[in-house]
Amino acid sequence: MTEAIINLETVNPIEFFGVNNSKFDILKRKFPLLKILSRGSQIKLSGQPDIVSNAQGRISQVIKYLERNGHLSEAYFSEILGDDENGGGEASQAKDDANSNEILVFGPNGKVIRAKTQNQKMMASVSEKNDIIFAVGPAGTGKTYTAVALAVRALKNKAVRKIILTRPAVEAGESLGFLPGDLKEKIDPYLRPLYDALDDMIPSDKLNYYMANRIIEIAPLAYMRGRTLDNSFIILDEAQNATDLQLKMFLTRIGSSAKAIITGDLTQVDLPKNQKSGLAKATRILRNIEGIAHIALDESDVVRHRLVKHIIRAYDKEQEIEEARSEENREQYRKLGNKETKES
């Protein structure tokens, strides 16, 4: 028999125990083999060592969530404690450890933001050991969403002082130059995906505070010139639309205490025909530098509608056919040129 005392002084007891002890009742149902007593701002657990240890780990996750967010729904309270109701066992503990590693950040109203695919989990893992990450892949693979979640997590954990989100202001096949409004109103459509991700992860009142006090800053890539971005988590989104010089400019803005994630899709370059994307070159020449990680996302990471995977696959196949035809044409021109040279 083992006993453990858990202190709840850092959280609101009502949020932990629930109205009329509704959450506390869930806790006792999840661990029927334990004797669980509440004493003021403490909980006492008594039972078999492995079950007590399991319960301590899960309750610690609940406390961490409440310390960050202040509120916890009963549904998510139950989810953190686990799906099983046997209250222990190595399998359930291993499952819980895996789930906790997948959680990137807790959103408003108990929403859980997770790394859903293997490459998204890899992004989360390598971000702990590398200061710069290139995450390149097709649309819908969650590269931007995962990057924003990692930035929000770093801010909540006080690993950085601010978040800077930037994109090249390049039109995707349609002109926005004649839209009414000031500069911010013209630029905002380009940055909308970043706002959408933040809305999912931060309560609106807190997000407004962060934006007003420039703790979270969203700006076009051109606005990064001349700055030193320190103590920050910086995300360059849609990097395939940055030229070679722009990407070099961005990478050389990064301060000594900063992290950066560069995301892009090399199949959706919207630059004018006379300009080349700098993303492919950057990923090639920075491949073997320690501290810079490269994640290649693919159709297996698509988390949008099930048909998106098939759409990506169809376009990839068509591109392969076009490249093969182009190579065949070049070979034919080469042979024709050789023949004409010999005849002359």
ZICOR-V608912 format. One record per pair of residues at least 24 apart in sequence whose C-alpha atoms are under 8 Angstrom apart, sorted by the first residue. I is the first residue (numbers start at 1). J is the second residue. If there is no record, write none. Layout:
i:I j:J
i:I j:J
This chain:
i:1 j:46
i:1 j:47
i:1 j:48
i:1 j:49
i:2 j:45
i:2 j:46
i:2 j:47
i:2 j:48
i:2 j:49
i:2 j:52
i:3 j:44
i:3 j:45
i:3 j:46
i:3 j:47
i:3 j:52
i:4 j:44
i:4 j:45
i:4 j:46
i:4 j:52
i:5 j:42
i:5 j:43
i:5 j:44
i:5 j:45
i:6 j:42
i:6 j:43
i:6 j:44
i:6 j:56
i:7 j:41
i:7 j:42
i:7 j:43
i:8 j:41
i:8 j:42
i:8 j:43
i:8 j:63
i:9 j:41
i:9 j:42
i:10 j:63
i:10 j:67
i:11 j:63
i:11 j:66
i:11 j:67
i:11 j:70
i:12 j:66
i:12 j:70
i:13 j:41
i:15 j:66
i:15 j:70
i:15 j:71
i:15 j:72
i:16 j:62
i:16 j:63
i:16 j:66
i:16 j:72
i:18 j:74
i:23 j:74
i:23 j:77
i:26 j:78
i:27 j:78
i:27 j:81
i:29 j:85
i:30 j:81
i:30 j:82
i:30 j:84
i:30 j:85
i:30 j:86
i:30 j:87
i:31 j:55
i:31 j:85
i:31 j:86
i:31 j:87
i:31 j:88
i:32 j:85
i:32 j:86
i:32 j:87
i:33 j:86
i:33 j:87
i:34 j:87
i:50 j:88
i:50 j:89
i:51 j:87
i:51 j:88
i:51 j:89
i:54 j:87
i:54 j:88
i:54 j:93
i:55 j:81
i:55 j:87
i:55 j:88
i:58 j:82
i:58 j:96
i:65 j:106
i:68 j:156
i:69 j:106
i:69 j:108
i:71 j:109
i:71 j:110
i:72 j:109
i:72 j:110
i:73 j:109
i:73 j:110
i:76 j:110
i:76 j:111
i:104 j:146
i:104 j:149
i:104 j:150
i:104 j:153
i:105 j:149
i:105 j:150
i:105 j:152
i:105 j:153
i:105 j:201
i:106 j:201
i:107 j:200
i:107 j:201
i:107 j:202
i:107 j:203
i:108 j:200
i:108 j:201
i:108 j:202
i:108 j:203
i:111 j:201
i:113 j:149
i:113 j:201
i:115 j:146
i:116 j:303
i:117 j:300
i:117 j:301
i:118 j:301
i:119 j:295
i:119 j:296
i:119 j:297
i:119 j:301
i:120 j:146
i:120 j:301
i:122 j:295
i:123 j:147
i:123 j:295
i:124 j:150
i:126 j:293
i:129 j:291
i:130 j:259
i:130 j:290
i:130 j:291
i:130 j:292
i:130 j:293
i:131 j:258
i:131 j:259
i:131 j:260
i:131 j:291
i:131 j:292
i:132 j:259
i:132 j:260
i:132 j:261
i:132 j:262
i:132 j:291
i:132 j:292
i:132 j:293
i:133 j:260
i:133 j:261
i:133 j:262
i:133 j:292
i:133 j:293
i:133 j:294
i:133 j:295
i:134 j:261
i:134 j:262
i:134 j:263
i:134 j:283
i:134 j:292
i:134 j:293
i:134 j:294
i:134 j:295
i:135 j:261
i:135 j:262
i:135 j:263
i:135 j:264
i:135 j:294
i:135 j:295
i:135 j:296
i:135 j:297
i:136 j:263
i:136 j:264
i:136 j:265
i:136 j:266
i:136 j:294
i:136 j:295
i:136 j:296
i:136 j:297
i:137 j:263
i:137 j:264
i:137 j:265
i:137 j:266
i:137 j:296
i:137 j:297
i:137 j:298
i:138 j:264
i:138 j:265
i:138 j:266
i:138 j:267
i:138 j:297
i:138 j:298
i:138 j:299
i:138 j:312
i:139 j:265
i:139 j:302
i:140 j:301
i:140 j:302
i:140 j:303
i:140 j:304
i:140 j:308
i:141 j:297
i:141 j:298
i:141 j:299
i:141 j:300
i:141 j:301
i:141 j:302
i:141 j:303
i:141 j:304
i:142 j:301
i:142 j:302
i:142 j:303
i:143 j:263
i:143 j:297
i:144 j:194
i:144 j:237
i:144 j:263
i:145 j:197
i:147 j:235
i:147 j:261
i:148 j:194
i:148 j:197
i:148 j:198
i:148 j:235
i:149 j:197
i:149 j:201
i:151 j:233
i:151 j:234
i:152 j:201
i:154 j:233
i:155 j:233
i:160 j:231
i:160 j:232
i:160 j:233
i:160 j:258
i:161 j:215
i:161 j:231
i:161 j:232
i:162 j:214
i:162 j:215
i:162 j:216
i:162 j:217
i:162 j:231
i:162 j:232
i:162 j:233
i:163 j:215
i:163 j:216
i:163 j:217
i:163 j:232
i:163 j:233
i:163 j:234
i:164 j:216
i:164 j:217
i:164 j:218
i:164 j:219
i:164 j:232
i:164 j:233
i:164 j:234
i:164 j:235
i:165 j:194
i:165 j:216
i:165 j:217
i:165 j:218
i:165 j:219
i:165 j:234
i:165 j:235
i:165 j:236
i:165 j:237
i:166 j:191
i:166 j:218
i:166 j:219
i:166 j:220
i:166 j:221
i:166 j:234
i:166 j:235
i:166 j:236
i:166 j:237
i:167 j:191
i:167 j:219
i:167 j:220
i:167 j:221
i:167 j:236
i:167 j:237
i:167 j:238
i:167 j:239
i:168 j:220
i:168 j:221
i:168 j:222
i:168 j:237
i:168 j:238
i:168 j:239
i:168 j:241
i:168 j:242
i:169 j:220
i:169 j:221
i:170 j:241
i:170 j:270
i:170 j:271
i:171 j:270
i:172 j:270
i:173 j:270
i:187 j:220
i:191 j:218
i:191 j:219
i:221 j:246
i:221 j:250
i:222 j:246
i:224 j:250
i:224 j:253
i:225 j:249
i:225 j:250
i:225 j:253
i:226 j:253
i:227 j:253
i:228 j:253
i:228 j:254
i:228 j:255
i:229 j:253
i:229 j:254
i:229 j:255
i:229 j:258
i:230 j:254
i:230 j:255
i:230 j:256
i:230 j:257
i:230 j:258
i:231 j:255
i:231 j:256
i:231 j:257
i:231 j:258
i:232 j:257
i:232 j:258
i:232 j:259
i:233 j:258
i:233 j:259
i:233 j:260
i:234 j:258
i:234 j:259
i:234 j:260
i:234 j:261
i:235 j:260
i:235 j:261
i:235 j:262
i:235 j:263
i:236 j:260
i:236 j:261
i:236 j:262
i:236 j:263
i:237 j:262
i:237 j:263
i:237 j:264
i:238 j:263
i:238 j:264
i:238 j:265
i:239 j:263
i:239 j:264
i:239 j:265
i:239 j:278
i:239 j:279
i:240 j:264
i:240 j:265
i:240 j:266
i:240 j:268
i:240 j:269
i:240 j:277
i:240 j:278
i:240 j:279
i:240 j:280
i:241 j:269
i:241 j:270
i:241 j:271
i:241 j:277
i:241 j:278
i:242 j:271
i:242 j:277
i:242 j:278
i:242 j:279
i:243 j:275
i:243 j:276
i:243 j:277
i:243 j:278
i:243 j:279
i:244 j:276
i:244 j:277
i:244 j:278
i:244 j:279
i:244 j:281
i:244 j:282
i:245 j:278
i:246 j:278
i:247 j:278
i:247 j:279
i:247 j:282
